[in-house]
Amino acid sequence: MSESLPVVILVGGLGTRLGPNGEAPPKALVEVGDKPILWHIMKIYAAFGHTHFVLTLGYRGDLIRRYLLDYDVMSRDLTFSPGDACELTFHHPAAEPGWRVTLADTGLRTNKGARIRRVAEYLGQGAFFVTYGDGVGDVDINALLAFHRSHGKLATVTGVRPFSQYGLVDVTDDGRVTGVHEKARLDHWINAGFMVLEHGALDFIKGDDTLDLEKEVLPRLAAEGQLMMYRHTGFWQSMDTFKDAQALTEVWEASAAWKVW
């Protein structure tokens, strides 16, 4: 694709389900397979030519900074001479050529809407992507962007129909069970991230650091008729706990379900 858009990845949350504050790693660095989930998300977008990533740092942002700053050093063969004028020589092409990463401190307890507002200066004047730092899927980014361009509204979210965590039971009024569905796909759609916003959507992202994306910004856009949904029927899964990370690792090793690169 010739058009390349900035990709805002929301990675500043506390991730309290992964452990006590201050002790749990940032969710974006929890490994799926042998790579952080952040790497998987970046690879999805890069596969479609979108390689400028804007990360909204918050909780344990120092660890995310260190991972990305050390990425080449830790993943490529190199030669160096220790000393004051240390020079590194890398022996093979970069693993992720063309990637450009902007690391922006957006505050420890800032809500997601305000995090987007804080990085507006790095997004240029055109459209940009926004996604969560804890969800992966085999989303066709080309098709998503084409759908967004087709309707002319300010914002598009990617919707998925999730599977129930529990078995569903069909029952009559008198208590007779007529069917049992183990972890069936639900009828309703949820926001899976993988959003596209026009620059004009930033007019809806105004407020202090409590500004919430899901409770305030998206409802404002919807109320003005400026929000559309791209239906994704393929694989998608979020990661809230270490158990989720383990489950995603099993999927990755068995089928690499979201490997679009």
C-alpha positions as CSV (number, residue, x, y, z in Angstrom):
1,M,0.0,0.0,0.0
2,S,1.4,3.4,-1.0
3,E,-0.4,5.3,1.8
4,S,1.3,4.9,5.2
5,L,-0.5,6.1,8.3
6,P,0.8,6.6,11.9
7,V,-0.2,3.9,14.3
8,V,-1.1,4.9,17.9
9,I,-0.7,2.0,20.2
10,L,-2.2,2.5,23.7
11,V,0.3,1.0,26.1
12,G,0.1,3.1,29.2
13,G,-2.5,1.3,31.3
14,L,-1.7,-0.2,34.7
15,G,-2.6,-3.8,33.8
16,T,-3.8,-4.6,37.3
17,R,-5.0,-8.0,36.3
18,L,-1.4,-9.1,35.8
19,G,-0.4,-8.3,39.3
20,P,-0.1,-5.5,41.9
21,N,0.8,-2.1,40.7
22,G,4.6,-1.6,40.5
23,E,5.2,-5.3,40.3
24,A,3.3,-6.4,37.2
25,P,5.0,-5.9,33.8
26,P,3.3,-3.6,31.3
27,K,0.9,-5.7,29.4
28,A,2.5,-4.7,26.1
29,L,5.7,-6.6,27.1
30,V,4.0,-9.8,28.2
31,E,5.3,-12.5,25.9
32,V,3.2,-14.4,23.4
33,G,5.5,-17.1,22.1
34,D,9.0,-15.6,22.5
35,K,8.0,-12.0,21.7
36,P,6.0,-9.4,23.6
37,I,2.5,-8.9,22.4
38,L,3.5,-5.4,21.4
39,W,5.9,-6.9,18.7
40,H,3.0,-8.9,17.3
41,I,0.8,-5.9,17.0
42,M,3.5,-3.8,15.3
43,K,4.2,-6.7,12.9
44,I,0.5,-6.8,11.9
45,Y,0.5,-3.1,10.9
46,A,4.0,-3.2,9.3
47,A,2.8,-6.1,7.1
48,F,0.5,-3.5,5.4
49,G,3.1,-0.8,5.2
50,H,2.3,1.2,8.3
51,T,5.5,1.5,10.2
52,H,5.4,4.7,12.1
53,F,4.4,3.7,15.6
54,V,3.4,6.2,18.3
55,L,3.4,4.6,21.7
56,T,1.5,6.3,24.6
57,L,3.7,5.4,27.5
58,G,2.5,5.4,31.1
59,Y,2.9,2.6,33.6
60,R,6.4,1.1,33.5
61,G,7.1,3.0,30.3
62,D,10.8,2.7,31.1
63,L,10.7,-1.0,30.4
64,I,9.0,-0.4,27.0
65,R,11.6,2.2,26.2
66,R,14.4,-0.1,27.0
67,Y,13.0,-3.0,25.0
68,L,12.7,-0.9,21.9
69,L,16.0,1.0,22.3
70,D,17.8,-2.3,22.8
71,Y,15.9,-4.2,20.2
72,D,18.6,-4.3,17.5
73,V,21.4,-4.8,20.0
74,M,19.6,-7.8,21.5
75,S,18.4,-9.4,18.3
76,R,21.2,-8.9,15.7
77,D,24.8,-10.2,15.3
78,L,27.2,-7.3,16.0
79,T,30.8,-6.4,16.6
80,F,32.0,-3.7,19.0
81,S,35.1,-2.5,20.8
82,P,34.3,-1.6,24.4
83,G,35.5,1.9,25.4
84,D,34.6,5.6,25.4
85,A,34.3,5.7,21.6
86,C,32.4,2.4,21.3
87,E,31.2,1.8,17.8
88,L,28.7,-1.0,16.9
89,T,28.8,-2.8,13.6
90,F,25.8,-4.8,12.7
91,H,26.4,-7.8,10.4
92,H,22.9,-8.4,9.0
93,P,20.0,-6.3,7.7
94,A,17.7,-4.9,10.4
95,A,15.0,-7.3,11.4
96,E,12.3,-4.6,11.0
97,P,13.5,-2.3,8.2
98,G,11.8,1.0,7.9
99,W,10.2,1.0,11.4
100,R,10.0,4.4,13.1
101,V,9.0,4.6,16.7
102,T,7.9,7.6,18.7
103,L,7.9,7.1,22.5
104,A,5.7,9.6,24.2
105,D,5.2,9.9,28.0
106,T,1.4,10.4,28.4
107,G,1.2,10.0,32.2
108,L,0.7,7.3,34.7
109,R,-3.1,7.4,35.3
110,T,-4.2,9.2,32.1
111,N,-7.2,7.8,30.4
112,K,-7.0,6.5,26.9
113,G,-8.8,9.4,25.2
114,A,-6.4,11.9,26.8
115,R,-3.5,9.8,25.8
116,I,-4.5,10.1,22.2
117,R,-4.8,13.9,22.7
118,R,-1.4,14.1,24.2
119,V,0.3,12.5,21.1
120,A,-1.6,14.6,18.5
121,E,1.5,16.6,17.6
122,Y,3.1,13.4,16.3
123,L,0.3,12.4,14.0
124,G,0.5,14.9,11.1
125,Q,-2.7,16.3,9.5
126,G,-4.1,13.2,8.0
127,A,-5.8,10.0,9.2
128,F,-4.2,7.7,11.8
129,F,-4.7,4.3,13.3
130,V,-5.4,3.7,17.0
131,T,-5.3,0.3,18.7
132,Y,-5.0,-1.3,22.0
133,G,-1.7,-2.8,23.2
134,D,-3.2,-6.1,24.2
135,G,-5.2,-7.5,21.3
136,V,-4.2,-9.3,18.1
137,G,-6.1,-10.5,15.1
138,D,-5.7,-11.4,11.4
139,V,-7.3,-8.1,10.5
140,D,-6.9,-7.1,6.9
141,I,-5.7,-3.5,7.5
142,N,-6.0,-2.7,3.7
143,A,-9.7,-3.7,3.8
144,L,-10.2,-1.8,7.1
145,L,-8.7,1.4,5.6
146,A,-10.6,1.0,2.3
147,F,-13.9,0.7,4.3
148,H,-13.0,3.8,6.3
149,R,-12.3,5.7,3.2
150,S,-15.5,4.6,1.6
151,H,-17.9,6.0,4.1
152,G,-16.4,9.4,4.7
153,K,-17.0,9.6,8.4
154,L,-14.5,10.7,11.0
155,A,-13.9,7.3,12.7
156,T,-14.1,3.6,12.3
157,V,-13.8,0.9,14.9
158,T,-13.2,-2.8,14.1
159,G,-16.0,-4.9,15.6
160,V,-15.8,-8.6,16.4
161,R,-18.4,-11.1,17.8
162,P,-16.6,-12.7,20.8
163,F,-17.1,-16.2,22.1
164,S,-18.8,-16.7,25.4
165,Q,-16.4,-17.6,28.3
166,Y,-19.1,-20.1,29.5
167,G,-21.4,-22.6,28.0
168,L,-24.8,-21.2,27.0
169,V,-28.0,-23.1,27.9
170,D,-31.3,-22.8,26.0
171,V,-34.2,-23.3,28.5
172,T,-38.0,-23.1,28.4
173,D,-40.1,-21.3,30.9
174,D,-40.7,-24.5,32.9
175,G,-37.0,-25.2,33.2
176,R,-36.5,-27.8,30.4
177,V,-33.1,-27.5,28.7
178,T,-33.5,-27.6,24.9
179,G,-29.9,-27.0,24.0
180,V,-26.3,-26.6,25.3
181,H,-23.7,-24.5,23.4
182,E,-20.2,-24.7,24.7
183,K,-18.5,-21.3,24.4
184,A,-20.7,-20.2,21.6
185,R,-20.1,-17.1,19.5
186,L,-22.3,-14.3,20.9
187,D,-24.7,-12.2,18.9
188,H,-23.4,-8.8,19.9
189,W,-20.4,-6.9,18.5
190,I,-17.6,-5.4,20.6
191,N,-14.9,-2.9,19.9
192,A,-11.7,-4.8,19.1
193,G,-9.5,-1.8,18.5
194,F,-7.9,-1.5,15.1
195,M,-9.5,1.9,14.7
196,V,-9.0,4.6,12.1
197,L,-9.5,8.2,12.9
198,E,-9.4,11.3,10.7
199,H,-7.5,14.3,11.9
200,G,-10.9,16.0,12.4
201,A,-11.8,13.4,15.1
202,L,-9.3,15.2,17.4
203,D,-12.0,17.9,17.8
204,F,-13.9,15.2,19.8
205,I,-10.9,14.4,21.9
206,K,-10.8,17.4,24.2
207,G,-10.7,17.4,27.9
208,D,-8.4,16.8,30.9
209,D,-6.5,13.6,31.7
210,T,-9.7,11.8,32.7
211,L,-11.0,11.9,29.2
212,D,-12.1,8.3,28.4
213,L,-12.1,6.9,24.9
214,E,-14.9,4.3,25.3
215,K,-17.2,6.3,27.6
216,E,-16.8,9.8,26.2
217,V,-15.0,10.1,22.8
218,L,-16.6,7.2,20.9
219,P,-20.1,8.0,22.2
220,R,-19.6,11.6,21.1
221,L,-18.6,10.5,17.6
222,A,-21.6,8.1,17.4
223,A,-24.0,10.8,18.6
224,E,-22.9,13.0,15.7
225,G,-23.2,10.2,13.2
226,Q,-19.4,10.1,12.7
227,L,-18.6,6.6,13.8
228,M,-18.7,3.4,11.7
229,M,-17.8,-0.2,12.3
230,Y,-15.8,-2.5,10.2
231,R,-16.9,-6.1,10.8
232,H,-14.1,-8.6,11.3
233,T,-15.1,-12.2,11.2
234,G,-11.6,-13.8,11.5
235,F,-9.4,-14.4,14.5
236,W,-9.2,-11.9,17.3
237,Q,-8.3,-12.2,20.9
238,S,-7.3,-9.9,23.7
239,M,-5.0,-10.5,26.6
240,D,-5.9,-9.4,30.1
241,T,-4.2,-12.1,32.2
242,F,-1.2,-14.4,32.1
243,K,-3.7,-17.2,31.4
244,D,-4.7,-15.3,28.3
245,A,-1.1,-14.9,27.3
246,Q,-0.6,-18.7,27.7
247,A,-3.6,-19.4,25.6
248,L,-2.4,-17.0,22.9
249,T,1.0,-18.7,22.9
250,E,-0.7,-22.0,22.3
251,V,-2.6,-20.5,19.3
252,W,0.6,-18.9,18.0
253,E,2.6,-22.1,18.2
254,A,-0.2,-24.2,16.7
255,S,-1.4,-22.0,13.8
256,A,0.0,-18.5,14.1
257,A,-3.6,-17.4,13.6
258,W,-2.8,-13.7,13.3
259,K,0.5,-13.9,11.3
260,V,-0.4,-11.8,8.3
261,W,3.3,-11.1,7.5
